Amino acid sequence: MSVRESEIVRMVRLGMPNRDIADTLVISVKTVEAHLTRIFRKTGVRSRTALAAAAAGAAVPG
């Protein structure tokens, strides 16, 4: 996972919406969405909740 993707995962774990992530990283919401799509594909999860749980080390089905 890239450094940017790791930053986005950290922000998702904090409960930040896409707009806040975009504003913090000075990128567009569409770019955040594109990163999330790649992150979901790489991690095998299908939701932000599952991503946060997976990143925290919990066993959650995709």
PDB file with one MODEL, atoms N, CA, C and O in Angstrom:
MODEL        1
ATOM      1  N   MET A   1       0.850  -1.171   0.000  1.00  0.00           N
ATOM      2  CA  MET A   1       0.000   0.000   0.000  1.00  0.00           C
ATOM      3  C   MET A   1       0.898   1.236   0.000  1.00  0.00           C
ATOM      4  O   MET A   1       1.918   1.276   0.688  1.00  0.00           O
ATOM      5  N   SER A   2       0.509   2.234  -0.772  1.00  0.00           N
ATOM      6  CA  SER A   2       1.318   3.452  -0.869  1.00  0.00           C
ATOM      7  C   SER A   2       1.190   4.293   0.406  1.00  0.00           C
ATOM      8  O   SER A   2       0.310   4.066   1.236  1.00  0.00           O
ATOM      9  N   VAL A   3       2.079   5.254   0.534  1.00  0.00           N
ATOM     10  CA  VAL A   3       2.039   6.164   1.684  1.00  0.00           C
ATOM     11  C   VAL A   3       0.711   6.916   1.709  1.00  0.00           C
ATOM     12  O   VAL A   3       0.104   7.069   2.769  1.00  0.00           O
ATOM     13  N   ARG A   4       0.261   7.381   0.557  1.00  0.00           N
ATOM     14  CA  ARG A   4      -1.002   8.123   0.474  1.00  0.00           C
ATOM     15  C   ARG A   4      -2.180   7.243   0.874  1.00  0.00           C
ATOM     16  O   ARG A   4      -3.075   7.675   1.601  1.00  0.00           O
ATOM     17  N   GLU A   5      -2.166   6.009   0.393  1.00  0.00           N
ATOM     18  CA  GLU A   5      -3.244   5.081   0.749  1.00  0.00           C
ATOM     19  C   GLU A   5      -3.244   4.813   2.249  1.00  0.00           C
ATOM     20  O   GLU A   5      -4.308   4.726   2.861  1.00  0.00           O
ATOM     21  N   SER A   6      -2.068   4.681   2.842  1.00  0.00           N
ATOM     22  CA  SER A   6      -1.970   4.470   4.284  1.00  0.00           C
ATOM     23  C   SER A   6      -2.522   5.672   5.055  1.00  0.00           C
ATOM     24  O   SER A   6      -3.189   5.506   6.077  1.00  0.00           O
ATOM     25  N   GLU A   7      -2.240   6.879   4.562  1.00  0.00           N
ATOM     26  CA  GLU A   7      -2.784   8.085   5.189  1.00  0.00           C
ATOM     27  C   GLU A   7      -4.309   8.066   5.146  1.00  0.00           C
ATOM     28  O   GLU A   7      -4.968   8.396   6.132  1.00  0.00           O
ATOM     29  N   ILE A   8      -4.856   7.683   4.013  1.00  0.00           N
ATOM     30  CA  ILE A   8      -6.309   7.655   3.857  1.00  0.00           C
ATOM     31  C   ILE A   8      -6.919   6.594   4.770  1.00  0.00           C
ATOM     32  O   ILE A   8      -7.963   6.835   5.377  1.00  0.00           O
ATOM     33  N   VAL A   9      -6.291   5.434   4.877  1.00  0.00           N
ATOM     34  CA  VAL A   9      -6.787   4.400   5.790  1.00  0.00           C
ATOM     35  C   VAL A   9      -6.807   4.929   7.217  1.00  0.00           C
ATOM     36  O   VAL A   9      -7.774   4.716   7.948  1.00  0.00           O
ATOM     37  N   ARG A  10      -5.743   5.615   7.613  1.00  0.00           N
ATOM     38  CA  ARG A  10      -5.680   6.181   8.973  1.00  0.00           C
ATOM     39  C   ARG A  10      -6.834   7.153   9.203  1.00  0.00           C
ATOM     40  O   ARG A  10      -7.452   7.143  10.267  1.00  0.00           O
ATOM     41  N   MET A  11      -7.122   7.983   8.221  1.00  0.00           N
ATOM     42  CA  MET A  11      -8.200   8.965   8.357  1.00  0.00           C
ATOM     43  C   MET A  11      -9.572   8.295   8.373  1.00  0.00           C
ATOM     44  O   MET A  11     -10.470   8.734   9.091  1.00  0.00           O
ATOM     45  N   VAL A  12      -9.734   7.241   7.587  1.00  0.00           N
ATOM     46  CA  VAL A  12     -10.986   6.472   7.619  1.00  0.00           C
ATOM     47  C   VAL A  12     -11.179   5.883   9.011  1.00  0.00           C
ATOM     48  O   VAL A  12     -12.283   5.914   9.556  1.00  0.00           O
ATOM     49  N   ARG A  13     -10.102   5.346   9.588  1.00  0.00           N
ATOM     50  CA  ARG A  13     -10.185   4.792  10.952  1.00  0.00           C
ATOM     51  C   ARG A  13     -10.595   5.843  11.960  1.00  0.00           C
ATOM     52  O   ARG A  13     -11.230   5.524  12.965  1.00  0.00           O
ATOM     53  N   LEU A  14     -10.239   7.100  11.706  1.00  0.00           N
ATOM     54  CA  LEU A  14     -10.624   8.198  12.599  1.00  0.00           C
ATOM     55  C   LEU A  14     -12.071   8.636  12.376  1.00  0.00           C
ATOM     56  O   LEU A  14     -12.594   9.468  13.117  1.00  0.00           O
ATOM     57  N   GLY A  15     -12.716   8.070  11.346  1.00  0.00           N
ATOM     58  CA  GLY A  15     -14.108   8.404  11.074  1.00  0.00           C
ATOM     59  C   GLY A  15     -14.306   9.627  10.192  1.00  0.00           C
ATOM     60  O   GLY A  15     -15.407  10.173  10.122  1.00  0.00           O
ATOM     61  N   MET A  16     -13.254  10.056   9.525  1.00  0.00           N
ATOM     62  CA  MET A  16     -13.348  11.244   8.689  1.00  0.00           C
ATOM     63  C   MET A  16     -14.093  10.944   7.390  1.00  0.00           C
ATOM     64  O   MET A  16     -13.821   9.929   6.749  1.00  0.00           O
ATOM     65  N   PRO A  17     -15.026  11.807   6.992  1.00  0.00           N
ATOM     66  CA  PRO A  17     -15.693  11.638   5.696  1.00  0.00           C
ATOM     67  C   PRO A  17     -14.747  12.016   4.551  1.00  0.00           C
ATOM     68  O   PRO A  17     -13.728  12.674   4.763  1.00  0.00           O
ATOM     69  N   ASN A  18     -15.100  11.592   3.343  1.00  0.00           N
ATOM     70  CA  ASN A  18     -14.252  11.843   2.174  1.00  0.00           C
ATOM     71  C   ASN A  18     -13.932  13.321   1.996  1.00  0.00           C
ATOM     72  O   ASN A  18     -12.797  13.664   1.664  1.00  0.00           O
ATOM     73  N   ARG A  19     -14.897  14.195   2.208  1.00  0.00           N
ATOM     74  CA  ARG A  19     -14.682  15.642   2.043  1.00  0.00           C
ATOM     75  C   ARG A  19     -13.588  16.123   2.988  1.00  0.00           C
ATOM     76  O   ARG A  19     -12.718  16.889   2.572  1.00  0.00           O
ATOM     77  N   ASP A  20     -13.608  15.693   4.247  1.00  0.00           N
ATOM     78  CA  ASP A  20     -12.590  16.118   5.216  1.00  0.00           C
ATOM     79  C   ASP A  20     -11.224  15.542   4.871  1.00  0.00           C
ATOM     80  O   ASP A  20     -10.205  16.216   5.026  1.00  0.00           O
ATOM     81  N   ILE A  21     -11.199  14.304   4.406  1.00  0.00           N
ATOM     82  CA  ILE A  21      -9.937  13.697   3.978  1.00  0.00           C
ATOM     83  C   ILE A  21      -9.356  14.499   2.814  1.00  0.00           C
ATOM     84  O   ILE A  21      -8.168  14.820   2.802  1.00  0.00           O
ATOM     85  N   ALA A  22     -10.206  14.817   1.840  1.00  0.00           N
ATOM     86  CA  ALA A  22      -9.767  15.587   0.675  1.00  0.00           C
ATOM     87  C   ALA A  22      -9.215  16.951   1.093  1.00  0.00           C
ATOM     88  O   ALA A  22      -8.156  17.369   0.624  1.00  0.00           O
ATOM     89  N   ASP A  23      -9.933  17.636   1.970  1.00  0.00           N
ATOM     90  CA  ASP A  23      -9.488  18.956   2.426  1.00  0.00           C
ATOM     91  C   ASP A  23      -8.159  18.872   3.177  1.00  0.00           C
ATOM     92  O   ASP A  23      -7.281  19.714   2.989  1.00  0.00           O
ATOM     93  N   THR A  24      -8.015  17.861   4.021  1.00  0.00           N
ATOM     94  CA  THR A  24      -6.787  17.697   4.799  1.00  0.00           C
ATOM     95  C   THR A  24      -5.587  17.413   3.902  1.00  0.00           C
ATOM     96  O   THR A  24      -4.497  17.938   4.126  1.00  0.00           O
ATOM     97  N   LEU A  25      -5.795  16.578   2.885  1.00  0.00           N
ATOM     98  CA  LEU A  25      -4.686  16.190   2.001  1.00  0.00           C
ATOM     99  C   LEU A  25      -4.538  17.105   0.787  1.00  0.00           C
ATOM    100  O   LEU A  25      -3.626  16.931  -0.022  1.00  0.00           O
ATOM    101  N   VAL A  26      -5.437  18.077   0.666  1.00  0.00           N
ATOM    102  CA  VAL A  26      -5.453  19.021  -0.449  1.00  0.00           C
ATOM    103  C   VAL A  26      -5.528  18.273  -1.785  1.00  0.00           C
ATOM    104  O   VAL A  26      -4.726  18.487  -2.694  1.00  0.00           O
ATOM    105  N   ILE A  27      -6.525  17.391  -1.861  1.00  0.00           N
ATOM    106  CA  ILE A  27      -6.832  16.657  -3.086  1.00  0.00           C
ATOM    107  C   ILE A  27      -8.342  16.706  -3.277  1.00  0.00           C
ATOM    108  O   ILE A  27      -9.063  17.166  -2.392  1.00  0.00           O
ATOM    109  N   SER A  28      -8.822  16.243  -4.407  1.00  0.00           N
ATOM    110  CA  SER A  28     -10.259  16.267  -4.651  1.00  0.00           C
ATOM    111  C   SER A  28     -10.942  15.062  -4.006  1.00  0.00           C
ATOM    112  O   SER A  28     -10.305  14.052  -3.704  1.00  0.00           O
ATOM    113  N   VAL A  29     -12.238  15.191  -3.805  1.00  0.00           N
ATOM    114  CA  VAL A  29     -13.032  14.082  -3.274  1.00  0.00           C
ATOM    115  C   VAL A  29     -12.957  12.901  -4.232  1.00  0.00           C
ATOM    116  O   VAL A  29     -12.889  11.753  -3.792  1.00  0.00           O
ATOM    117  N   LYS A  30     -12.968  13.164  -5.532  1.00  0.00           N
ATOM    118  CA  LYS A  30     -12.862  12.086  -6.525  1.00  0.00           C
ATOM    119  C   LYS A  30     -11.540  11.324  -6.377  1.00  0.00           C
ATOM    120  O   LYS A  30     -11.504  10.108  -6.562  1.00  0.00           O
ATOM    121  N   THR A  31     -10.479  12.018  -6.051  1.00  0.00           N
ATOM    122  CA  THR A  31      -9.188  11.360  -5.843  1.00  0.00           C
ATOM    123  C   THR A  31      -9.235  10.486  -4.601  1.00  0.00           C
ATOM    124  O   THR A  31      -8.691   9.381  -4.599  1.00  0.00           O
ATOM    125  N   VAL A  32      -9.876  10.967  -3.549  1.00  0.00           N
ATOM    126  CA  VAL A  32     -10.048  10.155  -2.340  1.00  0.00           C
ATOM    127  C   VAL A  32     -10.827   8.894  -2.698  1.00  0.00           C
ATOM    128  O   VAL A  32     -10.453   7.794  -2.293  1.00  0.00           O
ATOM    129  N   GLU A  33     -11.908   9.053  -3.456  1.00  0.00           N
ATOM    130  CA  GLU A  33     -12.721   7.903  -3.860  1.00  0.00           C
ATOM    131  C   GLU A  33     -11.906   6.905  -4.679  1.00  0.00           C
ATOM    132  O   GLU A  33     -12.046   5.694  -4.508  1.00  0.00           O
ATOM    133  N   ALA A  34     -11.057   7.415  -5.564  1.00  0.00           N
ATOM    134  CA  ALA A  34     -10.213   6.531  -6.378  1.00  0.00           C
ATOM    135  C   ALA A  34      -9.233   5.765  -5.493  1.00  0.00           C
ATOM    136  O   ALA A  34      -9.022   4.568  -5.687  1.00  0.00           O
ATOM    137  N   HIS A  35      -8.640   6.449  -4.532  1.00  0.00           N
ATOM    138  CA  HIS A  35      -7.733   5.777  -3.600  1.00  0.00           C
ATOM    139  C   HIS A  35      -8.484   4.705  -2.815  1.00  0.00           C
ATOM    140  O   HIS A  35      -7.986   3.591  -2.652  1.00  0.00           O
ATOM    141  N   LEU A  36      -9.674   5.036  -2.333  1.00  0.00           N
ATOM    142  CA  LEU A  36     -10.457   4.067  -1.570  1.00  0.00           C
ATOM    143  C   LEU A  36     -10.805   2.840  -2.405  1.00  0.00           C
ATOM    144  O   LEU A  36     -10.778   1.717  -1.903  1.00  0.00           O
ATOM    145  N   THR A  37     -11.129   3.051  -3.671  1.00  0.00           N
ATOM    146  CA  THR A  37     -11.417   1.922  -4.555  1.00  0.00           C
ATOM    147  C   THR A  37     -10.214   0.996  -4.643  1.00  0.00           C
ATOM    148  O   THR A  37     -10.359  -0.223  -4.555  1.00  0.00           O
ATOM    149  N   ARG A  38      -9.019   1.572  -4.817  1.00  0.00           N
ATOM    150  CA  ARG A  38      -7.803   0.756  -4.882  1.00  0.00           C
ATOM    151  C   ARG A  38      -7.520   0.079  -3.544  1.00  0.00           C
ATOM    152  O   ARG A  38      -7.108  -1.081  -3.509  1.00  0.00           O
ATOM    153  N   ILE A  39      -7.740   0.796  -2.452  1.00  0.00           N
ATOM    154  CA  ILE A  39      -7.513   0.227  -1.116  1.00  0.00           C
ATOM    155  C   ILE A  39      -8.458  -0.943  -0.883  1.00  0.00           C
ATOM    156  O   ILE A  39      -8.041  -1.990  -0.387  1.00  0.00           O
ATOM    157  N   PHE A  40      -9.738  -0.770  -1.240  1.00  0.00           N
ATOM    158  CA  PHE A  40     -10.709  -1.851  -1.070  1.00  0.00           C
ATOM    159  C   PHE A  40     -10.272  -3.077  -1.873  1.00  0.00           C
ATOM    160  O   PHE A  40     -10.343  -4.203  -1.379  1.00  0.00           O
ATOM    161  N   ARG A  41      -9.826  -2.859  -3.095  1.00  0.00           N
ATOM    162  CA  ARG A  41      -9.393  -3.967  -3.946  1.00  0.00           C
ATOM    163  C   ARG A  41      -8.179  -4.672  -3.333  1.00  0.00           C
ATOM    164  O   ARG A  41      -8.124  -5.901  -3.295  1.00  0.00           O
ATOM    165  N   LYS A  42      -7.220  -3.898  -2.861  1.00  0.00           N
ATOM    166  CA  LYS A  42      -6.001  -4.476  -2.287  1.00  0.00           C
ATOM    167  C   LYS A  42      -6.261  -5.226  -0.990  1.00  0.00           C
ATOM    168  O   LYS A  42      -5.625  -6.245  -0.720  1.00  0.00           O
ATOM    169  N   THR A  43      -7.196  -4.723  -0.184  1.00  0.00           N
ATOM    170  CA  THR A  43      -7.443  -5.332   1.123  1.00  0.00           C
ATOM    171  C   THR A  43      -8.553  -6.377   1.083  1.00  0.00           C
ATOM    172  O   THR A  43      -8.695  -7.168   2.016  1.00  0.00           O
ATOM    173  N   GLY A  44      -9.339  -6.383   0.007  1.00  0.00           N
ATOM    174  CA  GLY A  44     -10.417  -7.345  -0.113  1.00  0.00           C
ATOM    175  C   GLY A  44     -11.647  -7.011   0.700  1.00  0.00           C
ATOM    176  O   GLY A  44     -12.476  -7.886   0.954  1.00  0.00           O
ATOM    177  N   VAL A  45     -11.783  -5.755   1.117  1.00  0.00           N
ATOM    178  CA  VAL A  45     -12.975  -5.339   1.863  1.00  0.00           C
ATOM    179  C   VAL A  45     -13.905  -4.562   0.950  1.00  0.00           C
ATOM    180  O   VAL A  45     -13.516  -4.153  -0.144  1.00  0.00           O
ATOM    181  N   ARG A  46     -15.137  -4.359   1.402  1.00  0.00           N
ATOM    182  CA  ARG A  46     -16.132  -3.692   0.559  1.00  0.00           C
ATOM    183  C   ARG A  46     -16.744  -2.447   1.189  1.00  0.00           C
ATOM    184  O   ARG A  46     -17.615  -1.818   0.588  1.00  0.00           O
ATOM    185  N   SER A  47     -16.303  -2.082   2.388  1.00  0.00           N
ATOM    186  CA  SER A  47     -16.890  -0.911   3.031  1.00  0.00           C
ATOM    187  C   SER A  47     -15.851  -0.207   3.899  1.00  0.00           C
ATOM    188  O   SER A  47     -14.816  -0.775   4.251  1.00  0.00           O
ATOM    189  N   ARG A  48     -16.156   1.036   4.230  1.00  0.00           N
ATOM    190  CA  ARG A  48     -15.269   1.807   5.101  1.00  0.00           C
ATOM    191  C   ARG A  48     -15.198   1.166   6.486  1.00  0.00           C
ATOM    192  O   ARG A  48     -14.135   1.139   7.108  1.00  0.00           O
ATOM    193  N   THR A  49     -16.330   0.650   6.967  1.00  0.00           N
ATOM    194  CA  THR A  49     -16.369   0.009   8.277  1.00  0.00           C
ATOM    195  C   THR A  49     -15.478  -1.220   8.296  1.00  0.00           C
ATOM    196  O   THR A  49     -14.708  -1.422   9.236  1.00  0.00           O
ATOM    197  N   ALA A  50     -15.582  -2.044   7.255  1.00  0.00           N
ATOM    198  CA  ALA A  50     -14.744  -3.232   7.168  1.00  0.00           C
ATOM    199  C   ALA A  50     -13.273  -2.846   7.023  1.00  0.00           C
ATOM    200  O   ALA A  50     -12.401  -3.529   7.561  1.00  0.00           O
ATOM    201  N   LEU A  51     -12.991  -1.775   6.314  1.00  0.00           N
ATOM    202  CA  LEU A  51     -11.616  -1.308   6.153  1.00  0.00           C
ATOM    203  C   LEU A  51     -11.055  -0.877   7.495  1.00  0.00           C
ATOM    204  O   LEU A  51      -9.933  -1.246   7.842  1.00  0.00           O
ATOM    205  N   ALA A  52     -11.816  -0.101   8.256  1.00  0.00           N
ATOM    206  CA  ALA A  52     -11.359   0.361   9.571  1.00  0.00           C
ATOM    207  C   ALA A  52     -11.106  -0.826  10.487  1.00  0.00           C
ATOM    208  O   ALA A  52     -10.111  -0.852  11.211  1.00  0.00           O
ATOM    209  N   ALA A  53     -12.007  -1.815  10.461  1.00  0.00           N
ATOM    210  CA  ALA A  53     -11.840  -2.997  11.304  1.00  0.00           C
ATOM    211  C   ALA A  53     -10.610  -3.796  10.880  1.00  0.00           C
ATOM    212  O   ALA A  53      -9.836  -4.247  11.724  1.00  0.00           O
ATOM    213  N   ALA A  54     -10.434  -3.968   9.580  1.00  0.00           N
ATOM    214  CA  ALA A  54      -9.286  -4.709   9.059  1.00  0.00           C
ATOM    215  C   ALA A  54      -7.984  -3.995   9.423  1.00  0.00           C
ATOM    216  O   ALA A  54      -7.000  -4.637   9.790  1.00  0.00           O
ATOM    217  N   ALA A  55      -7.982  -2.681   9.321  1.00  0.00           N
ATOM    218  CA  ALA A  55      -6.788  -1.912   9.638  1.00  0.00           C
ATOM    219  C   ALA A  55      -6.467  -1.977  11.122  1.00  0.00           C
ATOM    220  O   ALA A  55      -5.309  -1.853  11.520  1.00  0.00           O
ATOM    221  N   ALA A  56      -7.499  -2.171  11.941  1.00  0.00           N
ATOM    222  CA  ALA A  56      -7.302  -2.284  13.365  1.00  0.00           C
ATOM    223  C   ALA A  56      -6.920  -3.701  13.779  1.00  0.00           C
ATOM    224  O   ALA A  56      -6.608  -3.956  14.943  1.00  0.00           O
ATOM    225  N   GLY A  57      -6.948  -4.624  12.812  1.00  0.00           N
ATOM    226  CA  GLY A  57      -6.543  -5.992  13.076  1.00  0.00           C
ATOM    227  C   GLY A  57      -7.687  -6.915  13.438  1.00  0.00           C
ATOM    228  O   GLY A  57      -7.451  -8.064  13.809  1.00  0.00           O
ATOM    229  N   ALA A  58      -8.929  -6.439  13.341  1.00  0.00           N
ATOM    230  CA  ALA A  58     -10.087  -7.279  13.646  1.00  0.00           C
ATOM    231  C   ALA A  58     -10.411  -8.164  12.456  1.00  0.00           C
ATOM    232  O   ALA A  58     -10.183  -7.781  11.308  1.00  0.00           O
ATOM    233  N   ALA A  59     -10.935  -9.325  12.725  1.00  0.00           N
ATOM    234  CA  ALA A  59     -11.349 -10.238  11.653  1.00  0.00           C
ATOM    235  C   ALA A  59     -12.783  -9.944  11.280  1.00  0.00           C
ATOM    236  O   ALA A  59     -13.715 -10.300  12.001  1.00  0.00           O
ATOM    237  N   VAL A  60     -12.947  -9.288  10.140  1.00  0.00           N
ATOM    238  CA  VAL A  60     -14.297  -8.918   9.673  1.00  0.00           C
ATOM    239  C   VAL A  60     -14.442  -9.384   8.238  1.00  0.00           C
ATOM    240  O   VAL A  60     -13.564  -9.119   7.417  1.00  0.00           O
ATOM    241  N   PRO A  61     -15.529 -10.072   7.916  1.00  0.00           N
ATOM    242  CA  PRO A  61     -15.727 -10.477   6.518  1.00  0.00           C
ATOM    243  C   PRO A  61     -15.894  -9.286   5.607  1.00  0.00           C
ATOM    244  O   PRO A  61     -16.504  -8.292   6.001  1.00  0.00           O
ATOM    245  N   GLY A  62     -15.357  -9.359   4.369  1.00  0.00           N
ATOM    246  CA  GLY A  62     -15.392  -8.296   3.367  1.00  0.00           C
ATOM    247  C   GLY A  62     -16.664  -7.595   3.273  1.00  0.00           C
ATOM    248  O   GLY A  62     -16.806  -6.680   2.461  1.00  0.00           O
TER     249      GLY A  62
ENDMDL
END
